[in-house]
Amino acid sequence: RTALKDGLIGDEIPDWKQKHERIRIELYNDAIRRNGIISGEHGIGLVKRDYLARNLGETNVRLMRAVKKAFDPEGILNPGKIF
């Protein structure tokens, strides 16, 4: 059994933040290569927004933002998300 210490299971992985970002980029690139779509159940937010235009194209992203703005001109629904 692994011991729980300070809310962590096991030892901290050195440079985990950099490794996490690199792995995330590789996963998104792989999804795009396989014609997958990057999505989110509750909207595209801070983590996935940088990859969405690569996946769907700038024109589609602009269109999706315009639709959100039409229904939510004040940006109060799902704040911080682009859709």
mmCIF file of the C-alpha atoms, coordinates in Angstrom:
data_MODEL
# 
_entry.id   MODEL 
# 
loop_
_atom_site.group_PDB 
_atom_site.id 
_atom_site.type_symbol 
_atom_site.label_atom_id 
_atom_site.label_alt_id 
_atom_site.label_comp_id 
_atom_site.label_asym_id 
_atom_site.label_entity_id 
_atom_site.label_seq_id 
_atom_site.pdbx_PDB_ins_code 
_atom_site.Cartn_x 
_atom_site.Cartn_y 
_atom_site.Cartn_z 
_atom_site.occupancy 
_atom_site.B_iso_or_equiv 
_atom_site.pdbx_formal_charge 
_atom_site.auth_seq_id 
_atom_site.auth_comp_id 
_atom_site.auth_asym_id 
_atom_site.auth_atom_id 
_atom_site.pdbx_PDB_model_num 
ATOM 1  C CA . ARG A 1 1  ? 0.000   0.000  0.000   1.00 0.00 ? 1  ARG A CA 1 
ATOM 2  C CA . THR A 1 2  ? 1.205   3.499  -0.845  1.00 0.00 ? 2  THR A CA 1 
ATOM 3  C CA . ALA A 1 3  ? 1.408   5.948  2.025   1.00 0.00 ? 3  ALA A CA 1 
ATOM 4  C CA . LEU A 1 4  ? -0.449  9.257  1.825   1.00 0.00 ? 4  LEU A CA 1 
ATOM 5  C CA . LYS A 1 5  ? 1.664   12.219 2.933   1.00 0.00 ? 5  LYS A CA 1 
ATOM 6  C CA . ASP A 1 6  ? 0.589   15.872 2.776   1.00 0.00 ? 6  ASP A CA 1 
ATOM 7  C CA . GLY A 1 7  ? -2.239  14.951 0.390   1.00 0.00 ? 7  GLY A CA 1 
ATOM 8  C CA . LEU A 1 8  ? 0.163   13.235 -2.031  1.00 0.00 ? 8  LEU A CA 1 
ATOM 9  C CA . ILE A 1 9  ? 0.434   9.566  -2.836  1.00 0.00 ? 9  ILE A CA 1 
ATOM 10 C CA . GLY A 1 10 ? 4.085   8.608  -3.113  1.00 0.00 ? 10 GLY A CA 1 
ATOM 11 C CA . ASP A 1 11 ? 6.982   10.907 -3.850  1.00 0.00 ? 11 ASP A CA 1 
ATOM 12 C CA . GLU A 1 12 ? 6.632   14.020 -5.974  1.00 0.00 ? 12 GLU A CA 1 
ATOM 13 C CA . ILE A 1 13 ? 7.858   13.539 -9.531  1.00 0.00 ? 13 ILE A CA 1 
ATOM 14 C CA . PRO A 1 14 ? 10.664  15.989 -10.350 1.00 0.00 ? 14 PRO A CA 1 
ATOM 15 C CA . ASP A 1 15 ? 9.708   18.554 -13.030 1.00 0.00 ? 15 ASP A CA 1 
ATOM 16 C CA . TRP A 1 16 ? 6.134   17.205 -13.114 1.00 0.00 ? 16 TRP A CA 1 
ATOM 17 C CA . LYS A 1 17 ? 4.657   20.501 -14.332 1.00 0.00 ? 17 LYS A CA 1 
ATOM 18 C CA . GLN A 1 18 ? 6.873   20.577 -17.412 1.00 0.00 ? 18 GLN A CA 1 
ATOM 19 C CA . LYS A 1 19 ? 6.283   16.885 -18.070 1.00 0.00 ? 19 LYS A CA 1 
ATOM 20 C CA . HIS A 1 20 ? 2.529   17.363 -17.671 1.00 0.00 ? 20 HIS A CA 1 
ATOM 21 C CA . GLU A 1 21 ? 2.449   20.172 -20.245 1.00 0.00 ? 21 GLU A CA 1 
ATOM 22 C CA . ARG A 1 22 ? 4.582   18.206 -22.724 1.00 0.00 ? 22 ARG A CA 1 
ATOM 23 C CA . ILE A 1 23 ? 2.364   15.129 -22.349 1.00 0.00 ? 23 ILE A CA 1 
ATOM 24 C CA . ARG A 1 24 ? -0.796  17.218 -22.760 1.00 0.00 ? 24 ARG A CA 1 
ATOM 25 C CA . ILE A 1 25 ? 0.537   18.716 -26.011 1.00 0.00 ? 25 ILE A CA 1 
ATOM 26 C CA . GLU A 1 26 ? 1.468   15.248 -27.295 1.00 0.00 ? 26 GLU A CA 1 
ATOM 27 C CA . LEU A 1 27 ? -2.012  13.915 -26.456 1.00 0.00 ? 27 LEU A CA 1 
ATOM 28 C CA . TYR A 1 28 ? -3.775  16.772 -28.245 1.00 0.00 ? 28 TYR A CA 1 
ATOM 29 C CA . ASN A 1 29 ? -1.481  16.442 -31.260 1.00 0.00 ? 29 ASN A CA 1 
ATOM 30 C CA . ASP A 1 30 ? -2.214  12.717 -31.381 1.00 0.00 ? 30 ASP A CA 1 
ATOM 31 C CA . ALA A 1 31 ? -5.975  13.354 -31.200 1.00 0.00 ? 31 ALA A CA 1 
ATOM 32 C CA . ILE A 1 32 ? -5.733  15.829 -34.084 1.00 0.00 ? 32 ILE A CA 1 
ATOM 33 C CA . ARG A 1 33 ? -3.629  13.419 -36.181 1.00 0.00 ? 33 ARG A CA 1 
ATOM 34 C CA . ARG A 1 34 ? -6.338  10.796 -35.677 1.00 0.00 ? 34 ARG A CA 1 
ATOM 35 C CA . ASN A 1 35 ? -9.053  13.281 -36.730 1.00 0.00 ? 35 ASN A CA 1 
ATOM 36 C CA . GLY A 1 36 ? -10.343 13.496 -33.176 1.00 0.00 ? 36 GLY A CA 1 
ATOM 37 C CA . ILE A 1 37 ? -11.907 16.610 -31.726 1.00 0.00 ? 37 ILE A CA 1 
ATOM 38 C CA . ILE A 1 38 ? -10.761 18.305 -28.560 1.00 0.00 ? 38 ILE A CA 1 
ATOM 39 C CA . SER A 1 39 ? -13.828 19.039 -26.490 1.00 0.00 ? 39 SER A CA 1 
ATOM 40 C CA . GLY A 1 40 ? -15.031 19.584 -22.986 1.00 0.00 ? 40 GLY A CA 1 
ATOM 41 C CA . GLU A 1 41 ? -18.202 18.449 -21.325 1.00 0.00 ? 41 GLU A CA 1 
ATOM 42 C CA . HIS A 1 42 ? -18.780 21.851 -19.725 1.00 0.00 ? 42 HIS A CA 1 
ATOM 43 C CA . GLY A 1 43 ? -17.206 24.048 -22.380 1.00 0.00 ? 43 GLY A CA 1 
ATOM 44 C CA . ILE A 1 44 ? -13.757 24.777 -23.678 1.00 0.00 ? 44 ILE A CA 1 
ATOM 45 C CA . GLY A 1 45 ? -11.822 26.642 -21.050 1.00 0.00 ? 45 GLY A CA 1 
ATOM 46 C CA . LEU A 1 46 ? -8.305  27.684 -20.272 1.00 0.00 ? 46 LEU A CA 1 
ATOM 47 C CA . VAL A 1 47 ? -6.614  24.329 -20.801 1.00 0.00 ? 47 VAL A CA 1 
ATOM 48 C CA . LYS A 1 48 ? -8.066  23.343 -24.164 1.00 0.00 ? 48 LYS A CA 1 
ATOM 49 C CA . ARG A 1 49 ? -8.731  26.681 -25.853 1.00 0.00 ? 49 ARG A CA 1 
ATOM 50 C CA . ASP A 1 50 ? -5.208  26.993 -27.289 1.00 0.00 ? 50 ASP A CA 1 
ATOM 51 C CA . TYR A 1 51 ? -5.641  23.701 -29.146 1.00 0.00 ? 51 TYR A CA 1 
ATOM 52 C CA . LEU A 1 52 ? -9.175  24.185 -30.449 1.00 0.00 ? 52 LEU A CA 1 
ATOM 53 C CA . ALA A 1 53 ? -8.340  26.393 -33.449 1.00 0.00 ? 53 ALA A CA 1 
ATOM 54 C CA . ARG A 1 54 ? -5.750  23.847 -34.596 1.00 0.00 ? 54 ARG A CA 1 
ATOM 55 C CA . ASN A 1 55 ? -8.461  21.224 -34.427 1.00 0.00 ? 55 ASN A CA 1 
ATOM 56 C CA . LEU A 1 56 ? -11.459 23.076 -35.875 1.00 0.00 ? 56 LEU A CA 1 
ATOM 57 C CA . GLY A 1 57 ? -9.922  26.052 -37.677 1.00 0.00 ? 57 GLY A CA 1 
ATOM 58 C CA . GLU A 1 58 ? -10.049 29.755 -36.835 1.00 0.00 ? 58 GLU A CA 1 
ATOM 59 C CA . THR A 1 59 ? -13.240 30.369 -38.827 1.00 0.00 ? 59 THR A CA 1 
ATOM 60 C CA . ASN A 1 60 ? -15.195 27.785 -36.851 1.00 0.00 ? 60 ASN A CA 1 
ATOM 61 C CA . VAL A 1 61 ? -13.871 29.103 -33.543 1.00 0.00 ? 61 VAL A CA 1 
ATOM 62 C CA . ARG A 1 62 ? -14.922 32.662 -34.476 1.00 0.00 ? 62 ARG A CA 1 
ATOM 63 C CA . LEU A 1 63 ? -18.368 31.392 -35.439 1.00 0.00 ? 63 LEU A CA 1 
ATOM 64 C CA . MET A 1 64 ? -18.750 29.490 -32.156 1.00 0.00 ? 64 MET A CA 1 
ATOM 65 C CA . ARG A 1 65 ? -17.702 32.576 -30.182 1.00 0.00 ? 65 ARG A CA 1 
ATOM 66 C CA . ALA A 1 66 ? -20.252 34.681 -32.080 1.00 0.00 ? 66 ALA A CA 1 
ATOM 67 C CA . VAL A 1 67 ? -23.028 32.206 -31.242 1.00 0.00 ? 67 VAL A CA 1 
ATOM 68 C CA . LYS A 1 68 ? -22.072 32.282 -27.546 1.00 0.00 ? 68 LYS A CA 1 
ATOM 69 C CA . LYS A 1 69 ? -22.003 36.087 -27.596 1.00 0.00 ? 69 LYS A CA 1 
ATOM 70 C CA . ALA A 1 70 ? -25.470 36.183 -29.209 1.00 0.00 ? 70 ALA A CA 1 
ATOM 71 C CA . PHE A 1 71 ? -26.950 34.077 -26.398 1.00 0.00 ? 71 PHE A CA 1 
ATOM 72 C CA . ASP A 1 72 ? -24.745 35.454 -23.605 1.00 0.00 ? 72 ASP A CA 1 
ATOM 73 C CA . PRO A 1 73 ? -23.785 39.049 -24.451 1.00 0.00 ? 73 PRO A CA 1 
ATOM 74 C CA . GLU A 1 74 ? -22.784 39.810 -20.853 1.00 0.00 ? 74 GLU A CA 1 
ATOM 75 C CA . GLY A 1 75 ? -20.585 36.712 -20.519 1.00 0.00 ? 75 GLY A CA 1 
ATOM 76 C CA . ILE A 1 76 ? -22.350 35.549 -17.358 1.00 0.00 ? 76 ILE A CA 1 
ATOM 77 C CA . LEU A 1 77 ? -23.058 31.966 -18.465 1.00 0.00 ? 77 LEU A CA 1 
ATOM 78 C CA . ASN A 1 78 ? -20.121 29.647 -17.872 1.00 0.00 ? 78 ASN A CA 1 
ATOM 79 C CA . PRO A 1 79 ? -17.701 32.532 -17.231 1.00 0.00 ? 79 PRO A CA 1 
ATOM 80 C CA . GLY A 1 80 ? -14.109 31.982 -18.269 1.00 0.00 ? 80 GLY A CA 1 
ATOM 81 C CA . LYS A 1 81 ? -15.092 29.571 -21.033 1.00 0.00 ? 81 LYS A CA 1 
ATOM 82 C CA . ILE A 1 82 ? -15.135 30.468 -24.706 1.00 0.00 ? 82 ILE A CA 1 
ATOM 83 C CA . PHE A 1 83 ? -18.249 28.401 -25.455 1.00 0.00 ? 83 PHE A CA 1 
# 
